[in-house]
C-alpha cells in the first residue's frame, strides 16, 4: 500500500453490519473476537488472525487483529471497549456492564494505540492500521464540564478535536498506579481529526464509536 491509499476494508461499514448482530459486548475480549469473525464472514479471501505480534524484533506485545489481503498488504486493528454501568437483555442473553471509570487512562491508552500503529506503518511497507474505541460512557466524547484544569487535556477525545505532535500529562503522575506506569508522553507522527459515530445496534444501547485510520506511509 502506498501513502494515501484507502484501507483494504471499509471499517465503518463493517461495524454497522456487526452492530446488527452484536449491539453490545460482555468485555473487550468479546469485542476483539467479534470483528474478526465479521471480517471473515464478509471477506473470505482475507486472512484474519487474533493476537498478532508486530513486525520486527524491536517491538513487543501483540496487536488485537491482523488482516492480510491477497497482495500481502497487512492491516492491524486495535480495539478498546470502555463502559459505564448498565444492563441489557439481548436475545435472552444478559449483558451486565461495569463502570470502568478511569477515563483519563482510557483516553491515553487509545491514543497510545494510534501512535503505535503509526510507528509500525512508518517502519514497514505495506502495513496500515486502525484504532477503534467503543463506549457507552459519554465522558469519552464530550468536553470536560470542570472549570479547574484537569490532568489529561492533551488526551481528550472530544468530538472534532485534532490531535497531533507530542501529548503529555499536564502535571506529575496521579495517585493511580496505572497512570504512573503510563506517564511517558505520546508522540503522534500524523494528524488525526476525531469523529464519533453512533454504534447502530437494534435497539441502540447508547454506544458510540471512535475510529482512527492510520494509512500506510511507505511505498512498496
Secondary structure, DSSP 8 states (H G I E B T S, - for coil): --TT---SS-HHHHHHHHHHH-S--SSHHHHHHHHHHHHHHH-TTSEEEEEEE-SSTT--SEEEEEEE-TT--EEEEEEEEE--SEEEEETTEEEEE-----HHHHHHHHHHHHHHHHHHHHHSTTEEEEEEEEES-GGGTS----SS--TTGGG---TT-EEEEEE--SSS--S-HHHHHT-S-EEEEEEEE--EEE---SS--S-EEEEEEE---S--
